[in-house]
Amino acid sequence: MECIFAAWKDYEAMKDTNVQKVIDSFKYREERGMLKYGVNTDRTDLNTMEWLQHLQEELMDACVYVEKLKTEMFLIQEKENGRDR
């Protein structure tokens, strides 16, 4: 039994900090969502099409965020390339 606990201690010490950050973000979003909307994804008032609509809207938002960041990176690179000349 002690061997299992020793292995667990090693596992605990080796946890991926990036995974932990994602887990913490999920927990924070869950709490924030409950405070803001008073519901979670266990709700039963939406049908499959409504869930798909929510998903599509979230993914469209994500595409907008990606495009904005791409534009910012392009402008930064252009500025940096201008300094090199």
HELIX and SHEET records of a PDB file:
HELIX    1   1 GLU A    2  ALA A   13  1                                  12    
HELIX    2   2 THR A   17  TYR A   37  1                                  21    
HELIX    3   3 THR A   48  ASP A   84  1                                  37    
END                                                                             
